[in-house]
Amino acid sequence: MDERLRRATADDRDAIVEVFLACWRESYASFLPPSAREAMTDERAAQLWQRALDAGTTVVAEVAGRVEGLVKYELVEPGVGAVHSLYVHPRAQGQGLGRVLLEHAQQQLAEAGADRLWLWVLQGNASSITFYARNGWAPTGVERQGDFDHAEVQLGRAVEREGSSPVLRIDDLSVTFRGRRGEVAAVRNVSFEVHSGETVAVVGESGSGKSTTAAAINRLLPASATITSGSILFEGREMTTLPERQLVRLRGAGIGLVPQDPMSNLNPMMRVGAQIAEALEVHHLARGEAAWRRAVELLTMVGIPEAERRARQYPHEFSGGMRQRVLIAMGLACRPRLLIADEPTSALDVTVQRRVLDELAELAADLGAAVCLITHDLGLAAERADRVLVMHRGQVVESGPSAQVLRDPQHEYTKRLIAAAPSLNAQRPRELADRTTDAGAALVHVQGLTKEFALRAPKKGEPGMFRAVDDVSFTIGRGQTVSIVGESGSGKSTTANLVLGLEPITAGSIMFDGQDVARLRGREAMAFRRRVQPVFQNPFASLDPRYTVERSVAEPLVVHRIGDARSRRDRVVELLEQVALPADYVTRMPHELSGGQCQRVAIARALALEPELVVLDEAVSALDVLVQAQVLDLLDELQQRLGLSYLFISHDLAVVRMISDQVHVMQRGRIIESGTPEQIFDDPQQDYTKELLAAIPGVGLAS
């Protein structure tokens, strides 16, 4: 490329434009958010450079000696000076120039033992600054220096922001819950800051105080919770004493929220589009048709297919992952200055997760918004956050730049979290990989399964039916784990509901131990329910809010008339211990539990009857890595001891690889690829499968 550009002259305009376009694709694309990359098309870039050449511009090449091998090319217009610059480096091709300069800066820091240095940054433009900010750096000033008389940007570590006021500052925050047995300290002396354009991830196991801390920021704590001490400053305003009227104006417009539970945060009586438009209208950002158009745009942005039609539907017509996307669209609708995202992508497949997180990063870059990300996904925190805070039992036990904390943890609890994180590089245990089942001992045989749903008020000329599952066939052997993966809305959960007998099938058959599930009635259906148990995706919706934990877990035993009151209580305590919940949780209500704790209760209830088949629909996606590892070990132990079979529905491909005997990849209602984990993950055949694998955040975290 360098030689071609050196040979190009002002008279050879096509050659100059061609080389500049190549430079743009190879070196500059990594700096820009998706929308900017789409806007700067080759045609538009070529027009800009042709216009400069028409004005008599020439090409000047100079060596930027501070980074070995870096060459600067400029289009220089007589009497005006440089109108466009490109930097080229031999190692920039394929990884982006920004990565090369970042590596150079980190090397210089390591050698000098310094905290900051001066570095060439493409004339200090906004895109390059954004790139560096996302990688743990922050611009702290611009000067004109050097032989070439162009701007440089001083870069310092993201934790060093002496000159700027944080968007959010929390000092010594403590939150206490009142319960039947007195007060419980959920958050203790938590302090941290989030600056403009920065993403701070708060990680830790369920019940560690992450979500409580997030809820305290905009005072959305439950009635039983009290902020007992500390300060919360948002843009200099004290949130702990702010009047409710001012809080209402801030929520949504100033402080956006993406909550954890989509079902309890969406109005079941309102169409999805109307709920997003309502947020815009309340804050006077748009009205009527304009608000509706913006709602459709937001649904498209978060990956909802056929957004115009889907906007007219109700929440119950969406899958769990699609409902989560609606909440994300609502959180981004008013383009807030602080976005609190509480497990925003735990229900999303990796491709949509990447798209949504790109939008969050673009919001932070374009508006200087601060992002407080609550997550148990360490890979996501490593890839997307500038800094990480690790919480344990209500306290911050470790904090620092994300790469530093997750690759060189200091606290023992952080080390445990990272050791428990599943990795795509992890292999199945030998005993699992070598396990075989008798082909004639299939417990479940699904053949040609099809499910269609009637569409609500289709437009003229549109089909009246939607095919959610299309000619699906697979087998689950006794003692086997069969996993179905795919994006939200691909038909995974609908397939699970059909296997459970919760939905009538349109065509095909489901045979369970030789019996046709569609024909089961009365006692046979009751016996089938005992042998097949579900763990659903949304723990808040699957637990009765009026029942204690003990009553919820014991309910299957009561329905099937197993044991007496004392034996049932003993069984409940045993099951809670198996899913890492203390025995004194038996008296708690669902609203007193975190999302991860609710999911553990749901798993305990499903295991109460020791069924033959357990259908787990995203059953561990809401769990932190420590509890997830415990639950997966428990499921494996039960499978080996009792010969259980599992139908595992998940978007977490690392977990799927670790536990599965067979994996099926679904897209748009059809199985497009099947095989062993080794076949699917090491040698995928379909482009869609390759895309799923490529989109996984933090692949190398636990390698």
SENU-66449 format. One record per residue (C-alpha): x, y, z. Coordinates in Angstrom, 3 decimals, always signed. Example, Ala and Ser with C-alpha at 12.3 -4.5 7.8 and 13.67 -1.06 7.14 Angstrom:
BEGIN
c1 / c2 / c3
+12.300 / -4.500 / +7.800
+13.670 / -1.060 / +7.140
***
This chain:
BEGIN
c1 / c2 / c3
+0.000 / +0.000 / +0.000
+2.832 / +2.408 / +0.926
+4.523 / +1.867 / -2.444
+1.306 / +2.455 / -4.350
+0.715 / +5.714 / -2.539
+4.300 / +6.877 / -3.049
+4.005 / +6.197 / -6.780
+0.699 / +8.060 / -7.033
+0.861 / +11.661 / -8.234
-1.553 / +14.539 / -8.229
-2.388 / +13.669 / -11.842
-3.240 / +10.051 / -10.987
-6.339 / +10.850 / -9.006
-8.034 / +7.468 / -9.281
-4.949 / +5.771 / -7.844
-4.800 / +8.240 / -4.956
-8.488 / +7.772 / -4.106
-8.185 / +3.985 / -4.366
-5.267 / +3.897 / -1.930
-6.905 / +6.310 / +0.489
-10.028 / +4.121 / +0.516
-7.871 / +1.078 / +1.269
-6.202 / +2.985 / +4.116
-9.628 / +3.956 / +5.417
-10.925 / +0.379 / +5.465
-7.820 / -1.125 / +7.058
-6.764 / +1.516 / +9.552
-9.697 / +3.729 / +10.455
-12.805 / +1.552 / +10.677
-11.915 / +0.300 / +14.172
-12.266 / +3.821 / +15.570
-15.866 / +4.434 / +14.588
-19.189 / +3.308 / +16.066
-21.419 / +1.283 / +13.703
-23.617 / +4.209 / +12.656
-20.598 / +6.313 / +11.658
-19.071 / +3.431 / +9.688
-22.339 / +3.055 / +7.804
-22.531 / +6.805 / +7.118
-18.987 / +7.067 / +5.747
-19.487 / +4.932 / +2.664
-16.761 / +4.396 / +0.086
-18.708 / +6.575 / -2.327
-18.949 / +9.459 / +0.125
-15.271 / +9.223 / +1.115
-14.216 / +9.117 / -2.547
-16.280 / +12.231 / -3.291
-14.576 / +14.138 / -0.457
-11.102 / +13.241 / -1.675
-11.920 / +13.886 / -5.329
-13.175 / +17.340 / -4.369
-9.875 / +18.012 / -2.568
-7.884 / +16.839 / -5.592
-9.938 / +19.061 / -7.876
-8.722 / +22.038 / -5.844
-5.098 / +21.275 / -6.764
-4.272 / +19.150 / -3.740
-1.055 / +17.108 / -3.696
+0.046 / +14.139 / -1.615
+2.754 / +14.571 / +1.022
+4.255 / +11.651 / +2.948
+6.258 / +12.106 / +6.156
+7.619 / +9.672 / +8.702
+6.123 / +10.020 / +12.182
+9.212 / +8.829 / +14.020
+7.746 / +8.447 / +17.500
+6.179 / +5.111 / +16.524
+8.540 / +3.006 / +14.435
+7.109 / +2.229 / +10.995
+4.308 / +4.818 / +11.220
+3.959 / +6.958 / +8.085
+1.690 / +9.989 / +7.790
+0.092 / +10.876 / +4.433
-1.615 / +14.225 / +3.869
-3.683 / +15.773 / +1.130
-2.246 / +19.294 / +1.026
-4.158 / +22.083 / -0.740
-2.092 / +25.106 / -1.844
-2.674 / +28.105 / +0.389
-4.775 / +26.052 / +2.783
-2.566 / +23.267 / +4.099
-3.542 / +19.740 / +5.109
-7.188 / +18.941 / +4.392
-7.026 / +15.244 / +5.236
-4.478 / +12.947 / +6.857
-4.007 / +9.208 / +6.959
-1.542 / +7.217 / +9.004
-0.304 / +3.844 / +7.790
+1.552 / +1.167 / +9.731
+2.589 / -2.308 / +8.468
+0.891 / -4.027 / +11.421
-2.258 / -1.948 / +11.201
-3.751 / -3.975 / +8.382
-6.521 / -6.216 / +9.652
-6.460 / -4.967 / +13.254
-6.760 / -1.196 / +12.908
-4.199 / +1.544 / +13.430
-5.619 / +2.332 / +16.849
-4.553 / -1.056 / +18.189
-0.988 / -0.500 / +16.984
-0.752 / +2.898 / +18.679
-2.389 / +1.556 / +21.837
+0.136 / -1.294 / +22.041
+2.936 / +1.243 / +21.539
+1.573 / +3.430 / +24.349
+1.237 / +0.524 / +26.762
+4.787 / -0.588 / +25.983
+6.078 / +2.940 / +26.609
+4.232 / +3.105 / +29.925
+5.641 / -0.246 / +31.029
+9.206 / +0.769 / +30.129
+8.980 / +4.208 / +31.721
+6.894 / +3.184 / +34.729
+4.770 / +6.281 / +34.081
+1.039 / +6.925 / +34.288
+0.708 / +9.098 / +31.173
+2.515 / +10.043 / +27.982
+2.117 / +11.965 / +24.742
+1.091 / +9.982 / +21.687
+0.082 / +10.658 / +18.065
-3.701 / +10.366 / +17.821
-4.838 / +11.170 / +14.308
-4.983 / +14.909 / +14.918
-7.054 / +14.373 / +18.046
-10.341 / +13.786 / +16.254
-13.431 / +12.633 / +18.147
-13.456 / +9.117 / +16.724
-9.884 / +8.355 / +17.759
-10.437 / +9.800 / +21.233
-13.508 / +7.581 / +21.591
-11.469 / +4.548 / +20.573
-8.825 / +5.193 / +23.206
-11.389 / +5.965 / +25.906
-12.971 / +2.548 / +25.287
-9.585 / +0.919 / +25.805
-8.823 / +2.342 / +29.223
-7.428 / +5.778 / +28.248
-8.768 / +9.287 / +28.537
-7.877 / +12.489 / +26.659
-6.672 / +15.128 / +29.127
-5.605 / +17.943 / +26.801
-4.709 / +18.998 / +23.277
-1.592 / +20.885 / +22.229
+0.053 / +21.821 / +18.967
+3.543 / +20.374 / +18.925
+6.131 / +18.737 / +16.739
+7.709 / +19.301 / +13.359
+4.502 / +18.670 / +11.448
+2.435 / +21.267 / +13.344
-0.549 / +19.085 / +14.104
-2.455 / +18.354 / +17.282
-1.476 / +15.676 / +19.718
-3.633 / +14.343 / +22.535
-2.239 / +13.573 / +25.949
-3.511 / +10.202 / +27.108
-3.630 / +9.134 / +30.711
-5.053 / +6.075 / +32.403
-8.832 / +6.174 / +32.709
-8.632 / +6.180 / +36.509
-6.768 / +9.506 / +36.439
-9.375 / +12.205 / +35.837
-8.319 / +14.987 / +38.177
-9.658 / +17.762 / +36.014
-13.195 / +16.504 / +35.462
-16.233 / +16.132 / +37.700
-17.862 / +12.688 / +37.635
-21.383 / +12.275 / +36.303
-22.077 / +9.936 / +39.224
-20.288 / +9.888 / +42.553
-21.207 / +7.519 / +45.380
-19.559 / +7.897 / +48.793
-19.913 / +5.402 / +51.670
-23.366 / +4.218 / +50.582
-25.122 / +1.785 / +52.928
-28.565 / +0.251 / +52.368
-30.504 / -1.839 / +54.890
-33.545 / -4.091 / +54.382
-36.160 / -4.643 / +57.092
-37.331 / -8.253 / +57.325
-39.173 / -10.614 / +59.623
-35.954 / -11.305 / +61.507
-34.746 / -7.735 / +61.793
-32.543 / -5.583 / +59.605
-30.130 / -6.917 / +56.962
-27.290 / -4.778 / +55.580
-27.444 / -5.313 / +51.790
-24.893 / -2.603 / +50.841
-22.077 / -1.465 / +53.143
-19.889 / +1.602 / +52.627
-19.770 / +1.450 / +48.825
-17.898 / +4.223 / +47.027
-17.132 / +4.746 / +43.335
-17.353 / +7.263 / +40.488
-18.497 / +7.112 / +36.882
-17.227 / +9.793 / +34.510
-18.554 / +11.094 / +31.228
-17.947 / +8.607 / +28.424
-16.918 / +5.901 / +30.890
-18.403 / +2.454 / +31.460
-18.024 / +0.992 / +34.941
-19.051 / -2.627 / +35.460
-20.177 / -3.887 / +38.873
-19.755 / -7.656 / +39.123
-20.354 / -10.219 / +41.848
-22.559 / -13.136 / +42.791
-26.324 / -12.787 / +43.141
-27.188 / -11.196 / +46.476
-23.875 / -9.312 / +46.614
-25.627 / -5.921 / +46.496
-25.106 / -5.041 / +42.814
-28.741 / -4.423 / +41.914
-29.505 / -2.775 / +45.254
-26.703 / -0.287 / +44.617
-28.110 / +0.414 / +41.154
-31.650 / +0.878 / +42.497
-30.417 / +3.309 / +45.156
-28.979 / +5.680 / +42.541
-32.373 / +6.899 / +41.308
-34.227 / +5.931 / +44.502
-36.148 / +2.961 / +43.149
-35.565 / +0.763 / +46.186
-38.444 / -1.368 / +47.537
-40.404 / -0.058 / +50.523
-38.535 / -2.372 / +52.907
-35.156 / -0.821 / +51.994
-33.608 / +2.316 / +53.485
-30.492 / +4.296 / +52.599
-28.948 / +4.459 / +56.061
-25.832 / +6.465 / +55.215
-23.746 / +7.881 / +52.417
-24.107 / +10.237 / +49.477
-25.162 / +9.823 / +45.832
-24.320 / +12.761 / +43.577
-25.639 / +12.906 / +40.005
-24.152 / +15.895 / +38.160
-23.645 / +17.540 / +41.533
-27.193 / +16.950 / +42.808
-27.682 / +14.944 / +45.992
-30.049 / +12.124 / +45.039
-30.685 / +10.846 / +48.573
-32.578 / +14.028 / +49.509
-33.919 / +15.157 / +46.109
-37.703 / +15.787 / +46.109
-39.788 / +13.178 / +44.319
-41.006 / +15.666 / +41.688
-37.442 / +16.378 / +40.587
-36.619 / +12.659 / +40.645
-39.473 / +11.968 / +38.231
-38.074 / +14.517 / +35.779
-34.618 / +12.962 / +36.005
-35.683 / +9.337 / +35.589
-35.611 / +8.400 / +31.945
-34.340 / +11.735 / +30.629
-31.280 / +12.242 / +32.831
-30.858 / +8.746 / +34.264
-31.880 / +5.882 / +32.006
-32.592 / +2.436 / +33.421
-32.574 / -0.995 / +31.831
-34.021 / -3.228 / +34.581
-33.371 / -6.921 / +35.041
-36.883 / -8.352 / +34.763
-38.750 / -7.609 / +31.510
-42.107 / -9.125 / +32.462
-42.639 / -7.037 / +35.600
-41.350 / -3.845 / +33.942
-43.543 / -3.900 / +30.816
-47.241 / -3.043 / +30.956
-49.121 / -6.148 / +29.744
-52.074 / -3.961 / +28.694
-50.124 / -1.635 / +26.376
-48.659 / -2.289 / +22.962
-44.885 / -2.378 / +22.948
-44.503 / +0.597 / +20.603
-46.873 / +2.705 / +22.717
-44.767 / +2.044 / +25.835
-41.605 / +3.316 / +24.147
-43.431 / +6.297 / +22.653
-44.846 / +7.114 / +26.101
-41.316 / +7.624 / +27.466
-40.621 / +10.138 / +24.691
-43.893 / +11.986 / +25.243
-43.535 / +12.200 / +29.037
-40.209 / +13.983 / +28.640
-41.480 / +16.165 / +25.757
-39.021 / +14.748 / +23.214
-41.614 / +13.718 / +20.620
-45.364 / +13.388 / +20.245
-47.899 / +11.478 / +18.184
-46.654 / +10.088 / +14.896
-43.088 / +11.314 / +15.502
-42.922 / +9.432 / +18.807
-44.271 / +6.285 / +17.150
-41.709 / +6.498 / +14.325
-38.918 / +6.903 / +16.852
-40.229 / +3.881 / +18.794
-40.063 / +1.772 / +15.625
-36.524 / +3.028 / +14.963
-35.470 / +2.037 / +18.468
-36.971 / -1.444 / +18.077
-35.072 / -1.829 / +14.818
-31.886 / -0.639 / +16.497
-32.079 / -3.356 / +19.180
-32.646 / -6.046 / +16.571
-36.413 / -6.615 / +16.612
-37.352 / -8.013 / +13.176
-40.376 / -6.500 / +11.396
-40.312 / -3.653 / +13.912
-43.310 / -1.826 / +12.415
-45.540 / -4.883 / +12.911
-43.998 / -5.925 / +16.214
-44.529 / -2.438 / +17.694
-48.281 / -3.099 / +17.531
-47.997 / -6.291 / +19.586
-48.215 / -6.857 / +23.348
-45.395 / -8.059 / +25.651
-46.798 / -11.598 / +25.961
-46.366 / -12.002 / +22.183
-42.597 / -11.526 / +22.505
-39.957 / -14.025 / +23.588
-38.027 / -13.337 / +26.797
-35.003 / -12.071 / +24.909
-37.125 / -9.818 / +22.722
-38.850 / -8.348 / +25.783
-35.401 / -7.548 / +27.176
-34.570 / -5.734 / +23.939
-37.716 / -3.622 / +24.362
-36.515 / -2.532 / +27.810
-33.138 / -1.604 / +26.345
-34.863 / +0.469 / +23.657
-36.851 / +2.276 / +26.366
-33.701 / +2.919 / +28.391
-31.961 / +4.468 / +25.382
-35.025 / +6.364 / +24.074
-34.299 / +9.694 / +25.800
-30.508 / +9.446 / +25.330
-29.782 / +9.872 / +29.060
-26.555 / +11.246 / +30.529
-26.280 / +8.264 / +32.884
-27.482 / +4.811 / +31.919
-27.904 / +2.165 / +34.601
-28.026 / -1.231 / +32.909
-28.895 / -4.023 / +35.354
-28.055 / -7.326 / +33.637
-29.170 / -5.813 / +30.288
-28.002 / -8.683 / +28.096
-28.404 / -11.783 / +30.290
-31.415 / -12.889 / +28.218
-29.933 / -11.970 / +24.831
-28.144 / -14.121 / +22.314
-24.586 / -13.096 / +21.536
-25.289 / -11.470 / +18.155
-27.993 / -9.167 / +19.545
-25.870 / -8.633 / +22.664
-23.043 / -7.300 / +20.516
-25.402 / -4.977 / +18.618
-26.952 / -3.602 / +21.815
-23.612 / -3.108 / +23.544
-22.329 / -1.287 / +20.461
-25.275 / +1.079 / +20.822
-24.510 / +1.614 / +24.519
-20.882 / +2.376 / +23.632
-21.990 / +4.758 / +20.888
-24.312 / +6.556 / +23.312
-21.429 / +7.007 / +25.742
-19.172 / +8.234 / +22.940
-21.603 / +10.591 / +21.188
-23.165 / +12.216 / +24.252
-20.428 / +11.665 / +26.786
-22.927 / +9.539 / +28.715
-21.766 / +7.516 / +31.683
-22.744 / +3.842 / +31.873
-23.072 / +1.826 / +35.079
-23.240 / -1.810 / +33.993
-24.463 / -4.407 / +36.496
-23.495 / -7.867 / +35.297
-22.368 / -11.334 / +36.295
-20.831 / -11.886 / +32.835
-17.090 / -11.458 / +33.365
-16.353 / -11.746 / +29.648
-18.704 / -8.867 / +28.947
-17.124 / -6.784 / +31.727
-13.633 / -7.498 / +30.410
-14.515 / -6.484 / +26.867
-16.852 / -3.541 / +27.397
-16.004 / -1.799 / +30.668
-13.278 / +0.746 / +31.378
-13.255 / -0.162 / +35.057
-14.578 / -3.052 / +37.120
-15.851 / -3.096 / +40.712
-16.133 / -6.503 / +42.382
-18.813 / -6.721 / +45.108
-19.078 / -9.430 / +47.742
-21.567 / -9.476 / +50.625
-22.483 / -5.837 / +50.111
-18.952 / -4.459 / +49.917
-16.536 / -3.523 / +47.127
-13.604 / -5.910 / +47.585
-11.604 / -4.956 / +44.461
-11.658 / -2.314 / +41.747
-9.508 / -1.042 / +38.896
-9.120 / -1.068 / +35.096
-11.023 / -4.039 / +33.691
-8.056 / -5.726 / +32.015
-5.969 / -5.410 / +35.164
-8.623 / -6.726 / +37.563
-9.711 / -9.643 / +35.411
-6.254 / -10.744 / +34.294
-4.363 / -10.089 / +37.516
-6.916 / -10.300 / +40.362
-5.688 / -9.538 / +43.870
-8.626 / -10.494 / +46.094
-9.347 / -14.152 / +46.724
-13.043 / -13.716 / +45.870
-12.200 / -12.188 / +42.475
-9.903 / -15.131 / +41.771
-12.759 / -17.527 / +42.556
-15.113 / -15.659 / +40.224
-12.672 / -15.818 / +37.330
-11.799 / -19.470 / +37.953
-15.506 / -20.370 / +37.805
-16.198 / -18.477 / +34.559
-16.988 / -20.872 / +31.678
-14.757 / -20.593 / +28.624
-15.181 / -21.649 / +25.018
-11.692 / -23.081 / +25.296
-12.807 / -25.439 / +28.055
-13.362 / -29.024 / +26.995
-16.052 / -31.382 / +28.213
-14.977 / -33.674 / +31.059
-13.599 / -36.928 / +29.668
-16.349 / -39.010 / +31.259
-18.947 / -36.785 / +29.577
-17.218 / -36.777 / +26.193
-16.867 / -40.560 / +26.268
-20.442 / -41.130 / +27.409
-22.657 / -42.963 / +24.940
-26.298 / -43.940 / +25.023
-28.197 / -46.740 / +23.430
-29.846 / -45.417 / +20.279
-32.826 / -47.594 / +21.052
-33.219 / -46.058 / +24.524
-34.364 / -42.627 / +23.388
-36.513 / -40.950 / +25.997
-37.812 / -38.198 / +23.684
-38.209 / -38.397 / +19.922
-39.317 / -35.234 / +18.104
-40.241 / -35.603 / +14.443
-41.298 / -32.899 / +11.963
-42.438 / -30.582 / +14.762
-44.203 / -27.441 / +13.519
-45.964 / -24.674 / +15.436
-47.888 / -21.760 / +13.934
-49.445 / -18.781 / +15.700
-52.260 / -16.600 / +14.372
-51.151 / -12.999 / +13.826
-53.132 / -10.214 / +15.421
-54.930 / -8.124 / +12.773
-52.542 / -8.682 / +9.842
-52.543 / -6.061 / +7.110
-54.075 / -6.817 / +3.745
-51.813 / -9.087 / +1.757
-49.811 / -10.197 / +4.817
-49.905 / -13.849 / +5.961
-52.336 / -14.574 / +8.771
-50.092 / -17.135 / +10.493
-46.558 / -16.974 / +11.876
-44.511 / -20.185 / +11.833
-42.397 / -20.151 / +15.015
-41.150 / -23.757 / +14.720
-40.688 / -25.277 / +11.280
-40.171 / -29.035 / +10.721
-37.880 / -29.629 / +13.707
-36.603 / -33.129 / +14.501
-34.239 / -34.370 / +17.227
-33.841 / -37.101 / +19.840
-32.980 / -36.987 / +23.551
-31.436 / -40.182 / +24.853
-31.709 / -41.362 / +28.445
-29.012 / -39.711 / +30.514
-28.194 / -37.265 / +27.720
-28.029 / -33.487 / +27.582
-29.299 / -32.052 / +24.310
-28.889 / -28.304 / +23.826
-30.628 / -25.901 / +21.457
-28.903 / -22.590 / +20.757
-29.850 / -19.636 / +18.590
-30.811 / -15.999 / +18.694
-33.818 / -14.629 / +20.542
-36.972 / -15.370 / +18.569
-35.446 / -18.354 / +16.750
-37.999 / -20.766 / +18.209
-35.957 / -22.285 / +21.056
-38.405 / -21.553 / +23.882
-41.430 / -22.447 / +21.758
-39.835 / -25.832 / +21.067
-39.289 / -26.296 / +24.810
-42.943 / -25.457 / +25.559
-44.094 / -27.969 / +22.960
-41.943 / -30.717 / +24.506
-43.450 / -29.847 / +27.904
-46.948 / -30.195 / +26.445
-47.788 / -26.569 / +27.246
-48.747 / -25.656 / +23.673
-50.723 / -27.629 / +21.088
-48.629 / -28.642 / +18.085
-49.579 / -27.699 / +14.528
-47.895 / -30.665 / +12.853
-45.428 / -33.432 / +13.639
-45.127 / -35.521 / +16.786
-43.421 / -35.642 / +20.198
-42.960 / -39.126 / +21.646
-42.001 / -39.408 / +25.326
-41.012 / -42.913 / +26.384
-43.169 / -44.301 / +23.576
-46.222 / -42.132 / +24.369
-47.555 / -39.396 / +22.102
-47.513 / -36.256 / +24.265
-50.324 / -34.637 / +22.246
-52.702 / -37.490 / +23.128
-52.102 / -37.639 / +26.902
-55.144 / -36.963 / +29.071
-56.162 / -37.303 / +32.744
-53.959 / -39.574 / +34.856
-51.548 / -40.174 / +31.995
-51.032 / -36.424 / +31.616
-50.528 / -36.098 / +35.393
-47.917 / -38.863 / +35.353
-46.176 / -37.138 / +32.443
-46.018 / -33.870 / +34.424
-44.293 / -35.671 / +37.284
-41.683 / -37.178 / +34.968
-41.007 / -33.915 / +33.072
-40.260 / -30.679 / +34.912
-39.432 / -27.189 / +33.613
-37.135 / -24.400 / +34.720
-38.304 / -21.293 / +32.899
-36.333 / -18.300 / +31.708
-37.925 / -15.672 / +33.947
-37.705 / -16.564 / +37.656
-39.854 / -13.622 / +38.751
-42.768 / -14.817 / +36.631
-42.395 / -18.502 / +37.545
-42.670 / -17.956 / +41.324
-45.980 / -16.996 / +42.950
-45.362 / -13.627 / +44.660
-47.724 / -14.666 / +47.512
-45.806 / -17.863 / +48.344
-42.816 / -18.209 / +50.622
-39.759 / -20.024 / +49.283
-40.749 / -23.114 / +51.257
-44.255 / -23.196 / +49.810
-43.004 / -22.666 / +46.242
-40.436 / -25.472 / +46.426
-42.815 / -27.854 / +48.221
-45.719 / -27.212 / +45.833
-44.882 / -30.094 / +43.412
-44.658 / -32.478 / +46.386
-48.083 / -31.343 / +47.579
-49.692 / -31.590 / +44.130
-48.373 / -35.134 / +43.620
-49.133 / -36.131 / +47.255
-45.576 / -37.044 / +48.186
-44.694 / -37.178 / +51.910
-46.140 / -35.327 / +54.876
-45.572 / -31.756 / +56.074
-42.408 / -32.617 / +58.042
-40.760 / -34.681 / +55.293
-41.598 / -31.995 / +52.739
-39.947 / -29.322 / +54.890
-36.824 / -31.470 / +55.235
-36.809 / -32.019 / +51.470
-37.104 / -28.263 / +50.841
-34.107 / -27.519 / +53.089
-32.109 / -30.243 / +51.287
-32.970 / -28.803 / +47.874
-32.061 / -25.248 / +48.938
-28.668 / -26.458 / +50.127
-28.135 / -28.154 / +46.746
-28.640 / -24.826 / +44.945
-26.455 / -22.895 / +47.428
-29.220 / -21.145 / +49.388
-29.209 / -21.149 / +53.225
-31.980 / -22.958 / +55.095
-33.320 / -19.751 / +56.650
-34.487 / -18.610 / +53.197
-37.556 / -20.837 / +53.581
-39.515 / -17.916 / +55.082
-38.558 / -15.350 / +52.432
-40.853 / -14.028 / +49.727
-39.797 / -13.673 / +46.060
-39.551 / -9.871 / +46.283
-36.939 / -10.287 / +49.029
-34.635 / -12.215 / +46.679
-32.335 / -11.167 / +43.857
-32.955 / -12.421 / +40.330
-30.268 / -15.077 / +40.654
-31.646 / -16.262 / +43.979
-35.162 / -16.547 / +42.511
-33.767 / -18.697 / +39.700
-32.097 / -20.994 / +42.210
-35.432 / -21.437 / +43.968
-37.047 / -22.326 / +40.613
-34.340 / -24.937 / +39.946
-34.814 / -26.431 / +43.412
-38.548 / -26.730 / +42.772
-37.993 / -28.473 / +39.428
-35.710 / -31.026 / +41.075
-38.103 / -31.757 / +43.938
-39.793 / -34.688 / +42.141
-36.510 / -36.092 / +40.749
-37.968 / -36.147 / +37.215
-36.638 / -38.105 / +34.235
-36.505 / -35.092 / +31.906
-35.794 / -31.500 / +32.928
-36.364 / -28.768 / +30.355
-34.103 / -25.852 / +31.252
-35.018 / -22.708 / +29.327
-32.146 / -20.248 / +29.932
-32.066 / -21.654 / +33.457
-28.555 / -20.486 / +34.360
-28.343 / -17.269 / +32.316
-29.375 / -15.133 / +35.323
-26.876 / -16.783 / +37.694
-23.454 / -15.466 / +38.614
-20.541 / -17.687 / +37.636
-19.992 / -19.174 / +41.092
-23.606 / -20.270 / +41.553
-23.801 / -21.227 / +37.884
-20.866 / -23.589 / +38.377
-22.520 / -25.044 / +41.492
-25.841 / -25.573 / +39.706
-24.175 / -27.128 / +36.649
-22.202 / -29.459 / +38.923
-25.464 / -30.336 / +40.694
-27.231 / -31.046 / +37.400
-24.324 / -33.246 / +36.310
-24.296 / -35.120 / +39.637
-28.058 / -35.729 / +39.461
-27.753 / -36.867 / +35.863
-25.110 / -39.423 / +36.748
-26.905 / -40.614 / +39.894
-30.471 / -40.693 / +38.589
-29.955 / -41.007 / +34.836
-31.757 / -37.703 / +34.168
-32.082 / -36.279 / +30.680
-31.887 / -32.542 / +29.969
-33.195 / -30.357 / +27.172
-31.028 / -27.283 / +27.603
-32.130 / -24.039 / +25.936
-29.431 / -21.394 / +26.085
-27.586 / -18.576 / +24.348
-24.501 / -19.111 / +26.555
-22.348 / -21.089 / +24.166
-19.510 / -21.656 / +26.637
-21.892 / -23.429 / +29.036
-23.454 / -25.381 / +26.178
-20.064 / -26.683 / +25.127
-19.233 / -27.851 / +28.639
-22.381 / -29.858 / +29.363
-23.864 / -31.078 / +26.071
-23.874 / -34.414 / +24.285
-25.620 / -32.993 / +21.218
-26.080 / -29.397 / +20.065
-28.693 / -28.093 / +17.613
-28.476 / -24.574 / +16.171
-31.824 / -22.911 / +15.426
-32.496 / -19.964 / +13.158
-35.932 / -18.648 / +12.198
-37.707 / -21.723 / +13.510
-35.524 / -24.330 / +11.800
-32.564 / -26.430 / +12.927
-29.787 / -25.463 / +10.516
-26.873 / -27.388 / +12.044
-26.477 / -30.298 / +14.469
-23.591 / -32.239 / +15.941
-21.433 / -32.887 / +18.970
-19.993 / -29.869 / +20.799
-16.635 / -30.546 / +19.173
-18.190 / -30.525 / +15.704
-20.244 / -27.377 / +16.281
-17.616 / -25.310 / +18.095
-14.407 / -26.477 / +16.424
-15.654 / -26.920 / +12.865
-18.918 / -25.002 / +12.293
-20.348 / -25.379 / +8.794
-23.053 / -22.695 / +8.645
-22.284 / -18.968 / +8.419
-24.876 / -18.281 / +11.117
-23.127 / -20.639 / +13.566
-19.811 / -18.954 / +12.803
-21.424 / -15.562 / +13.462
-22.719 / -16.756 / +16.846
-19.263 / -17.944 / +17.876
-17.545 / -14.770 / +16.648
-19.859 / -12.518 / +18.665
-19.062 / -13.981 / +22.094
-17.564 / -11.365 / +24.456
-14.352 / -12.067 / +26.386
-13.645 / -15.431 / +24.755
-10.153 / -15.631 / +26.138
-10.956 / -14.615 / +29.717
-10.745 / -18.052 / +31.281
-8.532 / -19.703 / +28.716
***
